[in-house]
Amino acid sequence: MATFNVTYHLDAGEDTVEALAGAVLLEQTIETPPAVGRRYPFVREHLMGRQVALEPDPDGGFRATLALPLPAAVADAAQFLNVLFGNSSIHPQVRLLDFEVAPGLGSLFHGPRFGIDGIRARLGVAGRPLTAAALKPVGLSVEEVARLCRLLAEGGVDVIKDDHYLADHPFCPFEARVRACLDAVAGVRSRTGHRALYVPHLSGTPAQIARRYALAREAGAEAVLVAPMLVGLPCFHELTHRLLDVPVLAHPSFAWADRVAPRTLLGKLFRLFGADAVIFTNYGGRFPYTRATCRAIAETLRSDMPPLRPAFPVPAGGMQVERAAELVATFGPDTMLLIGGSLLEAGEGALRERTRAFVESVAAAAGVTTRSP
């Protein structure tokens, strides 16, 4: 029987944990009493799964590792999620902690198409973390967004992404915004030689995403932003596997991970489904992740996981320019540091200089020099 191991946290006592582990095994495999499955030879031999380990969790409760049937999981991306954490996700006392990227999953998922090396090659940057900024707040006109984009590029930032709240609004239409921002970064490059990568946000239905991507590519976009949980992970996989031929930054919006370990959802699933860089909320900002959780996400994104390329971790969310050295020390050089509000609060008059200070502090913390635009 071809299987892959999946680990769950079970919030149960010693007197009930065996029954709960057995219930999870059934829900994630044949969804019937075991006696029913054993009546059918193929089901009995290939699809019933088994318990591998059941041990106390240091954080309380127990950890159950189950061997789940690989043939049932590799039908398509949605079915993989169904086998991984379908019915059991409804049980409040069960959390998904981790899963094994078994060789058989390689026939279904390709992982990042570009990854860390591909993004670095597009920017021509090596030896230091990449710097990134966001265009916000939502509500600005096309002209105002493009002006912010130009100032950030003039400050030397590597990646300038749409805020995930920017869609195809009447006050800031997608096509006009993308063309204006691409013109802005192209103008800076022609004047200074600095290359900044503008990253438009693709949102909407699959048909709307395809149409907007065609517009963005025709205009010259070389990377895009997508929120996998908003568009749906199977749709995201289809996009990265069949449509999007540029690096994809994944945004964590709607990725409430209280039932799935953050390192598994953001560090492993997003990467498996094709993200080249993954944004996650950093410790010490507006969100509750700890330093250990953030390091675990980053290390999982970069870990050796053949045949998947490593993906850029992108810590973000309420980070301050003054923390650049600390963040470089925490996450290392193969990181993209994303700062938004801490730059924008300087105002347009000082935004260029504030951005340049951010870029130079990151380079200094990494022990390299950077040429100001």
Secondary structure as UniProt FT lines:
FT   STRAND          3..10
FT   TURN            14..16
FT   HELIX           17..27
FT   TURN            28..30
FT   HELIX           34..38
FT   HELIX           41..46
FT   STRAND          50..56
FT   TURN            58..59
FT   STRAND          62..69
FT   HELIX           70..73
FT   HELIX           77..85
FT   HELIX           87..90
FT   TURN            92..93
FT   STRAND          94..99
FT   HELIX           103..107
FT   HELIX           115..123
FT   STRAND          130..135
FT   TURN            138..139
FT   HELIX           142..154
FT   TURN            155..156
FT   STRAND          159..162
FT   TURN            164..165
FT   TURN            170..171
FT   HELIX           174..192
FT   STRAND          197..199
FT   HELIX           206..219
FT   STRAND          224..226
FT   HELIX           228..231
FT   HELIX           233..238
FT   HELIX           239..243
FT   STRAND          248..250
FT   TURN            253..254
FT   HELIX           263..269
FT   HELIX           270..272
FT   TURN            273..274
FT   STRAND          277..281
FT   TURN            283..286
FT   HELIX           291..302
FT   TURN            306..307
FT   STRAND          312..316
FT   HELIX           321..323
FT   HELIX           324..331
FT   STRAND          336..339
FT   HELIX           341..344
FT   TURN            345..346
FT   HELIX           348..366
//
